[in-house]
Amino acid sequence: MNPDIDEASKLLPLLKPFPEDKLEEWEVGAGARDPKNDYPEIIEPLKSSKQRTLF
């Protein structure tokens, strides 16, 4: 973003939620919480056979 733009009307069109139908989620290992682990494989989905629920 250009820090010289100080008019909110020029920035508001950029503030849109990401479309929900394009979001994905998956469980990753605990190593993903450590910023020292900086390699693409860290965010690979865990291979788990048990299904989890939120409640």
PDBQT receptor file of N, H, CA, C and O in Angstrom, charges set to zero:
ATOM      1  N   MET A   1       0.828  -1.170   0.000  1.00  0.00    +0.000 N 
ATOM      2  CA  MET A   1       0.000   0.000   0.000  1.00  0.00    +0.000 C 
ATOM      3  C   MET A   1       0.883   1.247   0.000  1.00  0.00    +0.000 C 
ATOM      4  O   MET A   1       2.004   1.247   0.508  1.00  0.00    +0.000 OA
ATOM      5  N   ASN A   2       0.355   2.262  -0.564  1.00  0.00    +0.000 N 
ATOM      6  H   ASN A   2      -0.556   2.262  -0.977  1.00  0.00    +0.000 HD
ATOM      7  CA  ASN A   2       1.074   3.523  -0.651  1.00  0.00    +0.000 C 
ATOM      8  C   ASN A   2       0.829   4.336   0.622  1.00  0.00    +0.000 C 
ATOM      9  O   ASN A   2      -0.309   4.736   0.867  1.00  0.00    +0.000 OA
ATOM     10  N   PRO A   3       1.847   4.593   1.434  1.00  0.00    +0.000 N 
ATOM     11  CA  PRO A   3       1.652   5.351   2.677  1.00  0.00    +0.000 C 
ATOM     12  C   PRO A   3       1.277   6.812   2.433  1.00  0.00    +0.000 C 
ATOM     13  O   PRO A   3       0.858   7.504   3.361  1.00  0.00    +0.000 OA
ATOM     14  N   ASP A   4       1.424   7.285   1.199  1.00  0.00    +0.000 N 
ATOM     15  H   ASP A   4       1.765   6.723   0.446  1.00  0.00    +0.000 HD
ATOM     16  CA  ASP A   4       1.056   8.665   0.897  1.00  0.00    +0.000 C 
ATOM     17  C   ASP A   4      -0.452   8.856   0.713  1.00  0.00    +0.000 C 
ATOM     18  O   ASP A   4      -0.933   9.989   0.701  1.00  0.00    +0.000 OA
ATOM     19  N   ILE A   5      -1.191   7.771   0.572  1.00  0.00    +0.000 N 
ATOM     20  H   ILE A   5      -0.800   6.851   0.582  1.00  0.00    +0.000 HD
ATOM     21  CA  ILE A   5      -2.647   7.877   0.439  1.00  0.00    +0.000 C 
ATOM     22  C   ILE A   5      -3.235   8.070   1.830  1.00  0.00    +0.000 C 
ATOM     23  O   ILE A   5      -3.126   7.187   2.681  1.00  0.00    +0.000 OA
ATOM     24  N   ASP A   6      -3.845   9.198   2.058  1.00  0.00    +0.000 N 
ATOM     25  H   ASP A   6      -3.934   9.915   1.367  1.00  0.00    +0.000 HD
ATOM     26  CA  ASP A   6      -4.413   9.457   3.377  1.00  0.00    +0.000 C 
ATOM     27  C   ASP A   6      -5.924   9.674   3.329  1.00  0.00    +0.000 C 
ATOM     28  O   ASP A   6      -6.521  10.084   4.324  1.00  0.00    +0.000 OA
ATOM     29  N   GLU A   7      -6.538   9.404   2.193  1.00  0.00    +0.000 N 
ATOM     30  H   GLU A   7      -6.053   9.071   1.385  1.00  0.00    +0.000 HD
ATOM     31  CA  GLU A   7      -7.983   9.519   2.071  1.00  0.00    +0.000 C 
ATOM     32  C   GLU A   7      -8.613   8.144   2.219  1.00  0.00    +0.000 C 
ATOM     33  O   GLU A   7      -8.362   7.246   1.415  1.00  0.00    +0.000 OA
ATOM     34  N   ALA A   8      -9.427   7.985   3.246  1.00  0.00    +0.000 N 
ATOM     35  H   ALA A   8      -9.631   8.714   3.900  1.00  0.00    +0.000 HD
ATOM     36  CA  ALA A   8     -10.057   6.694   3.515  1.00  0.00    +0.000 C 
ATOM     37  C   ALA A   8     -10.906   6.223   2.343  1.00  0.00    +0.000 C 
ATOM     38  O   ALA A   8     -11.004   5.020   2.102  1.00  0.00    +0.000 OA
ATOM     39  N   SER A   9     -11.510   7.132   1.622  1.00  0.00    +0.000 N 
ATOM     40  H   SER A   9     -11.429   8.110   1.818  1.00  0.00    +0.000 HD
ATOM     41  CA  SER A   9     -12.376   6.741   0.506  1.00  0.00    +0.000 C 
ATOM     42  C   SER A   9     -11.604   5.990  -0.582  1.00  0.00    +0.000 C 
ATOM     43  O   SER A   9     -12.192   5.206  -1.327  1.00  0.00    +0.000 OA
ATOM     44  N   LYS A  10     -10.314   6.222  -0.675  1.00  0.00    +0.000 N 
ATOM     45  H   LYS A  10      -9.837   6.859  -0.070  1.00  0.00    +0.000 HD
ATOM     46  CA  LYS A  10      -9.499   5.508  -1.664  1.00  0.00    +0.000 C 
ATOM     47  C   LYS A  10      -9.096   4.121  -1.159  1.00  0.00    +0.000 C 
ATOM     48  O   LYS A  10      -8.772   3.240  -1.956  1.00  0.00    +0.000 OA
ATOM     49  N   LEU A  11      -9.116   3.929   0.149  1.00  0.00    +0.000 N 
ATOM     50  H   LEU A  11      -9.380   4.645   0.796  1.00  0.00    +0.000 HD
ATOM     51  CA  LEU A  11      -8.692   2.650   0.723  1.00  0.00    +0.000 C 
ATOM     52  C   LEU A  11      -9.862   1.717   1.029  1.00  0.00    +0.000 C 
ATOM     53  O   LEU A  11      -9.692   0.498   1.015  1.00  0.00    +0.000 OA
ATOM     54  N   LEU A  12     -11.032   2.261   1.301  1.00  0.00    +0.000 N 
ATOM     55  H   LEU A  12     -11.170   3.251   1.312  1.00  0.00    +0.000 HD
ATOM     56  CA  LEU A  12     -12.169   1.431   1.694  1.00  0.00    +0.000 C 
ATOM     57  C   LEU A  12     -12.514   0.328   0.684  1.00  0.00    +0.000 C 
ATOM     58  O   LEU A  12     -12.895  -0.761   1.115  1.00  0.00    +0.000 OA
ATOM     59  N   PRO A  13     -12.404   0.543  -0.615  1.00  0.00    +0.000 N 
ATOM     60  CA  PRO A  13     -12.706  -0.550  -1.550  1.00  0.00    +0.000 C 
ATOM     61  C   PRO A  13     -11.790  -1.764  -1.381  1.00  0.00    +0.000 C 
ATOM     62  O   PRO A  13     -12.144  -2.864  -1.806  1.00  0.00    +0.000 OA
ATOM     63  N   LEU A  14     -10.628  -1.582  -0.771  1.00  0.00    +0.000 N 
ATOM     64  H   LEU A  14     -10.340  -0.688  -0.426  1.00  0.00    +0.000 HD
ATOM     65  CA  LEU A  14      -9.701  -2.694  -0.557  1.00  0.00    +0.000 C 
ATOM     66  C   LEU A  14     -10.078  -3.547   0.654  1.00  0.00    +0.000 C 
ATOM     67  O   LEU A  14      -9.609  -4.677   0.785  1.00  0.00    +0.000 OA
ATOM     68  N   LEU A  15     -10.913  -3.019   1.531  1.00  0.00    +0.000 N 
ATOM     69  H   LEU A  15     -11.294  -2.100   1.424  1.00  0.00    +0.000 HD
ATOM     70  CA  LEU A  15     -11.252  -3.697   2.779  1.00  0.00    +0.000 C 
ATOM     71  C   LEU A  15     -12.495  -4.557   2.610  1.00  0.00    +0.000 C 
ATOM     72  O   LEU A  15     -13.577  -4.206   3.082  1.00  0.00    +0.000 OA
ATOM     73  N   LYS A  16     -12.332  -5.665   1.943  1.00  0.00    +0.000 N 
ATOM     74  H   LYS A  16     -11.454  -5.950   1.559  1.00  0.00    +0.000 HD
ATOM     75  CA  LYS A  16     -13.430  -6.600   1.706  1.00  0.00    +0.000 C 
ATOM     76  C   LYS A  16     -13.052  -7.952   2.310  1.00  0.00    +0.000 C 
ATOM     77  O   LYS A  16     -11.894  -8.364   2.234  1.00  0.00    +0.000 OA
ATOM     78  N   PRO A  17     -14.019  -8.640   2.907  1.00  0.00    +0.000 N 
ATOM     79  CA  PRO A  17     -13.719  -9.981   3.420  1.00  0.00    +0.000 C 
ATOM     80  C   PRO A  17     -13.363 -10.923   2.265  1.00  0.00    +0.000 C 
ATOM     81  O   PRO A  17     -13.865 -10.789   1.149  1.00  0.00    +0.000 OA
ATOM     82  N   PHE A  18     -12.491 -11.867   2.567  1.00  0.00    +0.000 N 
ATOM     83  H   PHE A  18     -12.084 -11.975   3.473  1.00  0.00    +0.000 HD
ATOM     84  CA  PHE A  18     -12.143 -12.882   1.575  1.00  0.00    +0.000 C 
ATOM     85  C   PHE A  18     -13.349 -13.786   1.388  1.00  0.00    +0.000 C 
ATOM     86  O   PHE A  18     -13.995 -14.130   2.377  1.00  0.00    +0.000 OA
ATOM     87  N   PRO A  19     -13.686 -14.191   0.164  1.00  0.00    +0.000 N 
ATOM     88  CA  PRO A  19     -14.858 -15.041  -0.059  1.00  0.00    +0.000 C 
ATOM     89  C   PRO A  19     -14.758 -16.368   0.708  1.00  0.00    +0.000 C 
ATOM     90  O   PRO A  19     -13.766 -17.091   0.617  1.00  0.00    +0.000 OA
ATOM     91  N   GLU A  20     -15.798 -16.652   1.450  1.00  0.00    +0.000 N 
ATOM     92  H   GLU A  20     -16.604 -16.065   1.525  1.00  0.00    +0.000 HD
ATOM     93  CA  GLU A  20     -15.802 -17.843   2.293  1.00  0.00    +0.000 C 
ATOM     94  C   GLU A  20     -15.656 -19.135   1.492  1.00  0.00    +0.000 C 
ATOM     95  O   GLU A  20     -15.054 -20.096   1.970  1.00  0.00    +0.000 OA
ATOM     96  N   ASP A  21     -16.200 -19.163   0.284  1.00  0.00    +0.000 N 
ATOM     97  H   ASP A  21     -16.689 -18.382  -0.105  1.00  0.00    +0.000 HD
ATOM     98  CA  ASP A  21     -16.134 -20.388  -0.524  1.00  0.00    +0.000 C 
ATOM     99  C   ASP A  21     -14.719 -20.653  -1.055  1.00  0.00    +0.000 C 
ATOM    100  O   ASP A  21     -14.460 -21.719  -1.615  1.00  0.00    +0.000 OA
ATOM    101  N   LYS A  22     -13.816 -19.706  -0.887  1.00  0.00    +0.000 N 
ATOM    102  H   LYS A  22     -14.026 -18.840  -0.432  1.00  0.00    +0.000 HD
ATOM    103  CA  LYS A  22     -12.433 -19.907  -1.324  1.00  0.00    +0.000 C 
ATOM    104  C   LYS A  22     -11.493 -20.202  -0.167  1.00  0.00    +0.000 C 
ATOM    105  O   LYS A  22     -10.306 -20.442  -0.388  1.00  0.00    +0.000 OA
ATOM    106  N   LEU A  23     -11.994 -20.189   1.057  1.00  0.00    +0.000 N 
ATOM    107  H   LEU A  23     -12.958 -19.993   1.237  1.00  0.00    +0.000 HD
ATOM    108  CA  LEU A  23     -11.169 -20.485   2.228  1.00  0.00    +0.000 C 
ATOM    109  C   LEU A  23     -11.017 -21.988   2.402  1.00  0.00    +0.000 C 
ATOM    110  O   LEU A  23     -11.931 -22.754   2.097  1.00  0.00    +0.000 OA
ATOM    111  N   GLU A  24      -9.879 -22.392   2.886  1.00  0.00    +0.000 N 
ATOM    112  H   GLU A  24      -9.137 -21.769   3.134  1.00  0.00    +0.000 HD
ATOM    113  CA  GLU A  24      -9.621 -23.787   3.225  1.00  0.00    +0.000 C 
ATOM    114  C   GLU A  24      -8.993 -23.823   4.610  1.00  0.00    +0.000 C 
ATOM    115  O   GLU A  24      -8.340 -22.868   5.033  1.00  0.00    +0.000 OA
ATOM    116  N   GLU A  25      -9.191 -24.908   5.293  1.00  0.00    +0.000 N 
ATOM    117  H   GLU A  25      -9.720 -25.683   4.950  1.00  0.00    +0.000 HD
ATOM    118  CA  GLU A  25      -8.516 -25.085   6.579  1.00  0.00    +0.000 C 
ATOM    119  C   GLU A  25      -8.102 -26.536   6.741  1.00  0.00    +0.000 C 
ATOM    120  O   GLU A  25      -8.771 -27.442   6.242  1.00  0.00    +0.000 OA
ATOM    121  N   TRP A  26      -7.006 -26.751   7.434  1.00  0.00    +0.000 N 
ATOM    122  H   TRP A  26      -6.463 -26.015   7.839  1.00  0.00    +0.000 HD
ATOM    123  CA  TRP A  26      -6.556 -28.096   7.755  1.00  0.00    +0.000 C 
ATOM    124  C   TRP A  26      -5.646 -28.009   8.962  1.00  0.00    +0.000 C 
ATOM    125  O   TRP A  26      -5.061 -26.966   9.254  1.00  0.00    +0.000 OA
ATOM    126  N   GLU A  27      -5.543 -29.114   9.645  1.00  0.00    +0.000 N 
ATOM    127  H   GLU A  27      -6.018 -29.961   9.408  1.00  0.00    +0.000 HD
ATOM    128  CA  GLU A  27      -4.707 -29.189  10.838  1.00  0.00    +0.000 C 
ATOM    129  C   GLU A  27      -3.247 -29.347  10.428  1.00  0.00    +0.000 C 
ATOM    130  O   GLU A  27      -2.913 -30.131   9.539  1.00  0.00    +0.000 OA
ATOM    131  N   VAL A  28      -2.389 -28.587  11.094  1.00  0.00    +0.000 N 
ATOM    132  H   VAL A  28      -2.660 -27.950  11.816  1.00  0.00    +0.000 HD
ATOM    133  CA  VAL A  28      -0.952 -28.705  10.870  1.00  0.00    +0.000 C 
ATOM    134  C   VAL A  28      -0.295 -29.081  12.199  1.00  0.00    +0.000 C 
ATOM    135  O   VAL A  28      -0.919 -28.984  13.256  1.00  0.00    +0.000 OA
ATOM    136  N   GLY A  29       0.941 -29.501  12.141  1.00  0.00    +0.000 N 
ATOM    137  H   GLY A  29       1.448 -29.580  11.282  1.00  0.00    +0.000 HD
ATOM    138  CA  GLY A  29       1.662 -29.908  13.338  1.00  0.00    +0.000 C 
ATOM    139  C   GLY A  29       2.029 -28.730  14.227  1.00  0.00    +0.000 C 
ATOM    140  O   GLY A  29       1.948 -27.576  13.808  1.00  0.00    +0.000 OA
ATOM    141  N   ALA A  30       2.429 -29.026  15.446  1.00  0.00    +0.000 N 
ATOM    142  H   ALA A  30       2.495 -29.964  15.786  1.00  0.00    +0.000 HD
ATOM    143  CA  ALA A  30       2.782 -28.005  16.426  1.00  0.00    +0.000 C 
ATOM    144  C   ALA A  30       3.968 -27.155  15.975  1.00  0.00    +0.000 C 
ATOM    145  O   ALA A  30       4.111 -26.018  16.423  1.00  0.00    +0.000 OA
ATOM    146  N   GLY A  31       4.804 -27.676  15.113  1.00  0.00    +0.000 N 
ATOM    147  H   GLY A  31       4.688 -28.600  14.750  1.00  0.00    +0.000 HD
ATOM    148  CA  GLY A  31       5.966 -26.935  14.631  1.00  0.00    +0.000 C 
ATOM    149  C   GLY A  31       5.588 -25.684  13.852  1.00  0.00    +0.000 C 
ATOM    150  O   GLY A  31       6.415 -24.785  13.700  1.00  0.00    +0.000 OA
ATOM    151  N   ALA A  32       4.364 -25.607  13.358  1.00  0.00    +0.000 N 
ATOM    152  H   ALA A  32       3.692 -26.337  13.481  1.00  0.00    +0.000 HD
ATOM    153  CA  ALA A  32       3.922 -24.431  12.600  1.00  0.00    +0.000 C 
ATOM    154  C   ALA A  32       3.807 -23.200  13.486  1.00  0.00    +0.000 C 
ATOM    155  O   ALA A  32       3.739 -22.081  12.978  1.00  0.00    +0.000 OA
ATOM    156  N   ARG A  33       3.784 -23.384  14.787  1.00  0.00    +0.000 N 
ATOM    157  H   ARG A  33       3.839 -24.293  15.200  1.00  0.00    +0.000 HD
ATOM    158  CA  ARG A  33       3.686 -22.234  15.702  1.00  0.00    +0.000 C 
ATOM    159  C   ARG A  33       5.025 -21.564  15.956  1.00  0.00    +0.000 C 
ATOM    160  O   ARG A  33       5.067 -20.465  16.509  1.00  0.00    +0.000 OA
ATOM    161  N   ASP A  34       6.095 -22.191  15.571  1.00  0.00    +0.000 N 
ATOM    162  H   ASP A  34       6.061 -23.084  15.122  1.00  0.00    +0.000 HD
ATOM    163  CA  ASP A  34       7.426 -21.652  15.834  1.00  0.00    +0.000 C 
ATOM    164  C   ASP A  34       7.949 -20.942  14.589  1.00  0.00    +0.000 C 
ATOM    165  O   ASP A  34       8.154 -21.589  13.562  1.00  0.00    +0.000 OA
ATOM    166  N   PRO A  35       8.173 -19.620  14.652  1.00  0.00    +0.000 N 
ATOM    167  CA  PRO A  35       8.630 -18.889  13.468  1.00  0.00    +0.000 C 
ATOM    168  C   PRO A  35      10.012 -19.312  12.963  1.00  0.00    +0.000 C 
ATOM    169  O   PRO A  35      10.392 -18.966  11.845  1.00  0.00    +0.000 OA
ATOM    170  N   LYS A  36      10.759 -20.051  13.771  1.00  0.00    +0.000 N 
ATOM    171  H   LYS A  36      10.450 -20.332  14.680  1.00  0.00    +0.000 HD
ATOM    172  CA  LYS A  36      12.059 -20.549  13.312  1.00  0.00    +0.000 C 
ATOM    173  C   LYS A  36      11.887 -21.626  12.237  1.00  0.00    +0.000 C 
ATOM    174  O   LYS A  36      12.785 -21.856  11.427  1.00  0.00    +0.000 OA
ATOM    175  N   ASN A  37      10.748 -22.269  12.239  1.00  0.00    +0.000 N 
ATOM    176  H   ASN A  37      10.018 -22.082  12.897  1.00  0.00    +0.000 HD
ATOM    177  CA  ASN A  37      10.458 -23.306  11.244  1.00  0.00    +0.000 C 
ATOM    178  C   ASN A  37       9.927 -22.623   9.989  1.00  0.00    +0.000 C 
ATOM    179  O   ASN A  37       8.719 -22.447   9.832  1.00  0.00    +0.000 OA
ATOM    180  N   ASP A  38      10.826 -22.246   9.111  1.00  0.00    +0.000 N 
ATOM    181  H   ASP A  38      11.807 -22.389   9.238  1.00  0.00    +0.000 HD
ATOM    182  CA  ASP A  38      10.455 -21.474   7.932  1.00  0.00    +0.000 C 
ATOM    183  C   ASP A  38      10.733 -22.280   6.668  1.00  0.00    +0.000 C 
ATOM    184  O   ASP A  38      11.700 -22.021   5.951  1.00  0.00    +0.000 OA
ATOM    185  N   TYR A  39       9.880 -23.251   6.409  1.00  0.00    +0.000 N 
ATOM    186  H   TYR A  39       9.095 -23.462   6.991  1.00  0.00    +0.000 HD
ATOM    187  CA  TYR A  39      10.011 -24.052   5.205  1.00  0.00    +0.000 C 
ATOM    188  C   TYR A  39       8.614 -24.508   4.793  1.00  0.00    +0.000 C 
ATOM    189  O   TYR A  39       7.756 -24.698   5.654  1.00  0.00    +0.000 OA
ATOM    190  N   PRO A  40       8.370 -24.688   3.501  1.00  0.00    +0.000 N 
ATOM    191  CA  PRO A  40       7.014 -24.956   3.007  1.00  0.00    +0.000 C 
ATOM    192  C   PRO A  40       6.357 -26.198   3.595  1.00  0.00    +0.000 C 
ATOM    193  O   PRO A  40       5.139 -26.222   3.771  1.00  0.00    +0.000 OA
ATOM    194  N   GLU A  41       7.127 -27.213   3.896  1.00  0.00    +0.000 N 
ATOM    195  H   GLU A  41       8.116 -27.194   3.753  1.00  0.00    +0.000 HD
ATOM    196  CA  GLU A  41       6.542 -28.473   4.379  1.00  0.00    +0.000 C 
ATOM    197  C   GLU A  41       5.874 -28.322   5.747  1.00  0.00    +0.000 C 
ATOM    198  O   GLU A  41       5.067 -29.168   6.131  1.00  0.00    +0.000 OA
ATOM    199  N   ILE A  42       6.194 -27.267   6.482  1.00  0.00    +0.000 N 
ATOM    200  H   ILE A  42       6.850 -26.579   6.170  1.00  0.00    +0.000 HD
ATOM    201  CA  ILE A  42       5.661 -27.097   7.834  1.00  0.00    +0.000 C 
ATOM    202  C   ILE A  42       4.146 -26.914   7.825  1.00  0.00    +0.000 C 
ATOM    203  O   ILE A  42       3.485 -27.196   8.823  1.00  0.00    +0.000 OA
ATOM    204  N   ILE A  43       3.596 -26.449   6.716  1.00  0.00    +0.000 N 
ATOM    205  H   ILE A  43       4.133 -26.219   5.904  1.00  0.00    +0.000 HD
ATOM    206  CA  ILE A  43       2.150 -26.243   6.676  1.00  0.00    +0.000 C 
ATOM    207  C   ILE A  43       1.405 -27.346   5.928  1.00  0.00    +0.000 C 
ATOM    208  O   ILE A  43       0.230 -27.192   5.595  1.00  0.00    +0.000 OA
ATOM    209  N   GLU A  44       2.083 -28.448   5.669  1.00  0.00    +0.000 N 
ATOM    210  H   GLU A  44       3.038 -28.574   5.940  1.00  0.00    +0.000 HD
ATOM    211  CA  GLU A  44       1.410 -29.582   5.053  1.00  0.00    +0.000 C 
ATOM    212  C   GLU A  44       0.370 -30.130   6.027  1.00  0.00    +0.000 C 
ATOM    213  O   GLU A  44       0.623 -30.181   7.231  1.00  0.00    +0.000 OA
ATOM    214  N   PRO A  45      -0.796 -30.541   5.525  1.00  0.00    +0.000 N 
ATOM    215  CA  PRO A  45      -1.818 -31.111   6.413  1.00  0.00    +0.000 C 
ATOM    216  C   PRO A  45      -1.305 -32.357   7.130  1.00  0.00    +0.000 C 
ATOM    217  O   PRO A  45      -0.567 -33.160   6.559  1.00  0.00    +0.000 OA
ATOM    218  N   LEU A  46      -1.712 -32.502   8.392  1.00  0.00    +0.000 N 
ATOM    219  H   LEU A  46      -2.312 -31.850   8.855  1.00  0.00    +0.000 HD
ATOM    220  CA  LEU A  46      -1.373 -33.709   9.134  1.00  0.00    +0.000 C 
ATOM    221  C   LEU A  46      -2.127 -34.886   8.542  1.00  0.00    +0.000 C 
ATOM    222  O   LEU A  46      -3.277 -34.754   8.122  1.00  0.00    +0.000 OA
ATOM    223  N   LYS A  47      -1.483 -36.012   8.514  1.00  0.00    +0.000 N 
ATOM    224  H   LYS A  47      -0.550 -36.119   8.855  1.00  0.00    +0.000 HD
ATOM    225  CA  LYS A  47      -2.137 -37.227   8.043  1.00  0.00    +0.000 C 
ATOM    226  C   LYS A  47      -2.686 -37.948   9.265  1.00  0.00    +0.000 C 
ATOM    227  O   LYS A  47      -1.978 -38.689   9.948  1.00  0.00    +0.000 OA
ATOM    228  N   SER A  48      -3.960 -37.709   9.518  1.00  0.00    +0.000 N 
ATOM    229  H   SER A  48      -4.534 -37.107   8.964  1.00  0.00    +0.000 HD
ATOM    230  CA  SER A  48      -4.595 -38.279  10.699  1.00  0.00    +0.000 C 
ATOM    231  C   SER A  48      -5.804 -39.085  10.272  1.00  0.00    +0.000 C 
ATOM    232  O   SER A  48      -6.552 -38.671   9.386  1.00  0.00    +0.000 OA
ATOM    233  N   SER A  49      -5.997 -40.219  10.890  1.00  0.00    +0.000 N 
ATOM    234  H   SER A  49      -5.390 -40.555  11.610  1.00  0.00    +0.000 HD
ATOM    235  CA  SER A  49      -7.130 -41.046  10.535  1.00  0.00    +0.000 C 
ATOM    236  C   SER A  49      -8.370 -40.743  11.368  1.00  0.00    +0.000 C 
ATOM    237  O   SER A  49      -9.473 -41.162  11.017  1.00  0.00    +0.000 OA
ATOM    238  N   LYS A  50      -8.195 -40.021  12.467  1.00  0.00    +0.000 N 
ATOM    239  H   LYS A  50      -7.298 -39.681  12.753  1.00  0.00    +0.000 HD
ATOM    240  CA  LYS A  50      -9.366 -39.745  13.291  1.00  0.00    +0.000 C 
ATOM    241  C   LYS A  50      -9.961 -38.390  12.927  1.00  0.00    +0.000 C 
ATOM    242  O   LYS A  50      -9.245 -37.409  12.723  1.00  0.00    +0.000 OA
ATOM    243  N   GLN A  51     -11.279 -38.361  12.852  1.00  0.00    +0.000 N 
ATOM    244  H   GLN A  51     -11.861 -39.157  13.018  1.00  0.00    +0.000 HD
ATOM    245  CA  GLN A  51     -11.977 -37.129  12.530  1.00  0.00    +0.000 C 
ATOM    246  C   GLN A  51     -12.246 -36.364  13.804  1.00  0.00    +0.000 C 
ATOM    247  O   GLN A  51     -12.659 -36.947  14.806  1.00  0.00    +0.000 OA
ATOM    248  N   ARG A  52     -12.015 -35.060  13.778  1.00  0.00    +0.000 N 
ATOM    249  H   ARG A  52     -11.679 -34.586  12.964  1.00  0.00    +0.000 HD
ATOM    250  CA  ARG A  52     -12.212 -34.241  14.956  1.00  0.00    +0.000 C 
ATOM    251  C   ARG A  52     -13.426 -33.345  14.759  1.00  0.00    +0.000 C 
ATOM    252  O   ARG A  52     -13.776 -32.982  13.637  1.00  0.00    +0.000 OA
ATOM    253  N   THR A  53     -14.054 -32.999  15.867  1.00  0.00    +0.000 N 
ATOM    254  H   THR A  53     -13.770 -33.294  16.779  1.00  0.00    +0.000 HD
ATOM    255  CA  THR A  53     -15.166 -32.065  15.811  1.00  0.00    +0.000 C 
ATOM    256  C   THR A  53     -14.826 -30.870  16.695  1.00  0.00    +0.000 C 
ATOM    257  O   THR A  53     -13.926 -30.931  17.532  1.00  0.00    +0.000 OA
ATOM    258  N   LEU A  54     -15.557 -29.795  16.492  1.00  0.00    +0.000 N 
ATOM    259  H   LEU A  54     -16.288 -29.746  15.812  1.00  0.00    +0.000 HD
ATOM    260  CA  LEU A  54     -15.309 -28.600  17.290  1.00  0.00    +0.000 C 
ATOM    261  C   LEU A  54     -15.964 -28.695  18.660  1.00  0.00    +0.000 C 
ATOM    262  O   LEU A  54     -15.506 -28.044  19.600  1.00  0.00    +0.000 OA
ATOM    263  N   PHE A  55     -17.009 -29.478  18.797  1.00  0.00    +0.000 N 
ATOM    264  H   PHE A  55     -17.380 -30.006  18.034  1.00  0.00    +0.000 HD
ATOM    265  CA  PHE A  55     -17.739 -29.551  20.071  1.00  0.00    +0.000 C 
ATOM    266  C   PHE A  55     -17.833 -30.946  20.608  1.00  0.00    +0.000 C 
ATOM    267  O   PHE A  55     -18.418 -31.161  21.670  1.00  0.00    +0.000 OA
TER     268      PHE A  55
